[in-house]
Amino acid sequence: MMGEMQMEEMDRRGLFAAFSALTAMAAAGGAAQAQTPKQGRLTTKQLSQSRVIRFKDLPVVKLDNGGTQRPVMSGTLPTGEFIEVHETVLPAGETPHPPHKHPNSEWLFIQSGKLEYNDNGKIIAVGPGDIVFSASNVSHGLNNIGTADATYIVFSVSKQLPE
């Protein structure tokens, strides 16, 4: 049973299942739409239907830093929250982008690698099994300080504003 599973034992399937539980915490989100890739964008009607997403079927987007991203889904839930989920592979020595802040709240589920999380200027080492929470409008960043690729899954949520 997933509730009894240790974080070290969770695989991608288990983490994606955990995202369902995180949507219940969506009220903690910020006051604007998250930045999202166009791939994986679903309509509210599509997000009102349960589904299974096969990891092998997700598109792979090449990033400027040499990494990759697999957009899982994004869009506005029937309950009104905007969500975005993706997997990122970050090469050794790279960052996904400079430290920044945004209205959405984010959870990063670290799968592999040796990373440093910048929490508003405080540097914290993170690795496989760790979960990083970035609060709305708080500066944050990530750096792969290891010698191998780092992989993490991002779940982002915010209140939807009219487009």
N, C-alpha and C positions, 0 to 999 in steps of 0.2 A: 504494500500500500504506500502511495506517495507520501502521505503524512508522516510515515515512519522512516522514510528514506533519508540517509545522510546526504548532505550537499555533494560530497565527494563521489557519491554513487549516481548522481543525476546525469542523464545524458541529454542530448538536444531535445528528444521527445518529451522527457520529463520537464525540461525548462519551458517548452512551448505550452505544456499543460498548465504550468504555474502561471503563465500570463493571464489565463482566464481568471484566476483568483486576484491578480493585481488590478484588473479592471474595476473591482469593487472598491479599490482605493483611489479611483480616478478623481474624486472630489479634491484631492490634494494638488491637482494640477493647476497650472498657471492660467492666465487670462487671455491667451492667444494660441493660435494654431502652431503646432510644431512644424519645423522644416522637414520635408519628406521627399524621397525620391518618387518619380512618376511611376516606376514599376511597383506593383503590389498595391496600387491605389484601388480601393473598393468603394462602392456606393454604400450609403446607409442601408439600402434595401439588401445589398449583398451581405453586409455585416449583421443583418438580422437573422441570417441562416448559419447554423453550425456547419463546420467543414473540417476535413482532414487536409493538411498541407504536407506534401511529400518534400522533404529537404532536397532530394535529388532533382526535383522539378523546378526549384527556385532559380531564377536567372542570376548570373554572376556579373556584377558590374565592376570593371577595373577602375581603381582610384589613382589619382595623380601621385600619391606617395608610394605606389607599387603594390598596395594592398588590394583587397577585394571586399565587396559588400554584396550580401544576398538579401534584397528586400523581401520581407515576408508578407506584410500587409500594412496598409495605412488607410485612414478614413475616419469618418464620424460615426460612432456607434449610435444605435437607436436611442440610447439613454442620454446622448448629447455630448459625450466626451470625444475628443479627437485622439486617436492612438496611432502610433507608428512602431513597427517591430522590424528589426533587421539584424543580420549577423555580419560582423566585420572581422577580417583577418588583417592585422596590423604588422607590417614587417619590423624586424629588429631595428632599433634606433630611430624609429619614426613616431610621429604623432598624427592623429586623424585631422587635427586642426589646432590653431593656437587656443589657449584658454579663452573661454567665452561664457556668456550667460544668456538665458532665454526664459520665456514664461513657462515653458513646459517642464514637468518633472520627469526625471529619467532614472531607470534602473539598468545597470550593466551587470550581466551574469558572466563572470570571467571563466572561460573554458580552459584556456592554456596560456602559457607565457608568463613573463615576469614584467609587471607594469608598475608605474608610479602614477597615482591619482593625485591631482592638484585640487584640493578642496579649499577654494578661496585663499590660495597662497600656502596652505599647509600640505606638505608632501607626505603621502601615505603609500607604503608598498602594498600591492595587491597581487594575487595570483589565483590559480585554479581553485574553484569552489567559492571564492569570495563574491559577494554581491555589493556593488557600489550604488549608492543612492545620491543623485544630484537634485537638490531642492530647487524649486522655481526661483529664477532670478538671482542665483548664487553662482559666482564665477567658479568654473571647473575646467579641468583638462586632463589629458591622459598621455603617457609616454611609455613606449615599449623600451625598457632598459635591458632586456635580455638579449641573447644571441640567436634566438629563433623567433619565428612568427608568434604572435599572440592572437588568440581568438576570443571574441566576446559577443554576447547577444544583447541588444539594446531594446528596451521597452520604454516608450515615451508616451506621456498622456498630458492633455491640457483641455481647457474649456474651448469649445469651438466658437470662433467669431464669424459673423457673416463675411462671405468673400466678396 
